[in-house]
Amino acid sequence: MFNDTMELVKLVGIDPARLRLEWISSAEGTKFAEVAREFTERLKSLGPSALKKAA
């Protein structure tokens, strides 16, 4: 299912680097915070989405 979603993302013009799937338990608050921080940094480094410009 994830691979199908990634193919759809590519078809509509979204950079696959802008998506991330992580399985995190509700008991893993620290891991959630770390993943959210890392992903936010990654998105900031990618800059504005090209899709937003096209809309």
C-alpha positions as CSV (number, residue, x, y, z in Angstrom):
1,M,0.0,0.0,0.0
2,F,2.8,2.4,0.8
3,N,4.5,1.8,-2.5
4,D,1.3,2.5,-4.3
5,T,0.9,5.8,-2.4
6,M,4.4,6.8,-3.3
7,E,3.7,6.2,-7.0
8,L,0.6,8.3,-6.8
9,V,2.6,11.1,-5.1
10,K,5.1,11.0,-7.9
11,L,2.3,11.2,-10.5
12,V,0.8,14.3,-9.0
13,G,4.2,16.0,-8.8
14,I,5.0,15.8,-5.1
15,D,8.6,15.2,-4.2
16,P,8.6,11.8,-2.4
17,A,11.2,13.2,0.1
18,R,8.2,15.2,1.5
19,L,6.5,12.1,2.8
20,R,7.5,9.8,5.6
21,L,5.9,6.8,7.2
22,E,6.9,5.9,10.8
23,W,5.2,3.4,13.1
24,I,5.4,4.9,16.6
25,S,3.5,3.6,19.6
26,S,1.6,6.0,21.8
27,A,4.1,5.1,24.5
28,E,7.0,6.4,22.5
29,G,6.6,10.2,23.0
30,T,10.3,10.8,22.8
31,K,10.6,9.0,19.5
32,F,7.6,10.9,18.1
33,A,9.2,14.2,19.1
34,E,12.5,13.3,17.5
35,V,10.9,12.1,14.3
36,A,8.8,15.2,14.1
37,R,11.9,17.4,14.6
38,E,14.0,15.5,12.0
39,F,11.2,15.6,9.4
40,T,10.5,19.3,10.0
41,E,14.2,20.1,9.4
42,R,14.2,18.0,6.3
43,L,11.2,19.8,4.9
44,K,12.7,23.2,5.7
45,S,15.9,22.2,3.9
46,L,13.9,21.2,0.8
47,G,12.3,24.7,0.7
48,P,8.9,25.5,-0.7
49,S,7.0,22.8,-2.5
50,A,6.8,23.1,-6.3
51,L,3.2,21.9,-6.1
52,K,2.2,25.0,-4.2
53,K,3.6,27.2,-7.1
54,A,1.5,25.2,-9.6
55,A,-1.8,25.6,-7.6
